[in-house]
Amino acid sequence: MTTFGYYLDLSAFRLAKLKNHLETARLLPSQQILQQDIDARFSCLEHYGIENLAQLQKALKTKSAVQAFASIREKVARTQKKGTMSH
């Protein structure tokens, strides 16, 4: 991972590495929600082409972007739930 001055290069920090860290780390109680439904959450990010922290930061930079992403996430979750119910 490279740095620019005092900053990490977020484009070099892959989401797979973050997911692995979240799955294996001992998190504070307030952070443990990050481990819930982790496979579906990261699958959603991958589905929309988000591969690293720089892309995630850009996708969630503003309140309106967060709301738009959340509505997409809810639609994907409903679609996946319907798909599993039909099996």
Long-range contacts (C-beta under 8 A, 24 or more apart in sequence): 9-54, 10-52, 10-53, 10-54, 10-57, 11-52, 11-53, 11-54, 11-55, 12-52, 13-52, 13-53, 13-54, 14-51, 14-52, 15-42, 15-45, 15-46, 15-50, 15-51, 15-52, 15-53, 15-56, 18-53, 40-77, 40-80, 41-73, 44-72, 44-73, 44-76, 44-77, 47-76, 48-72
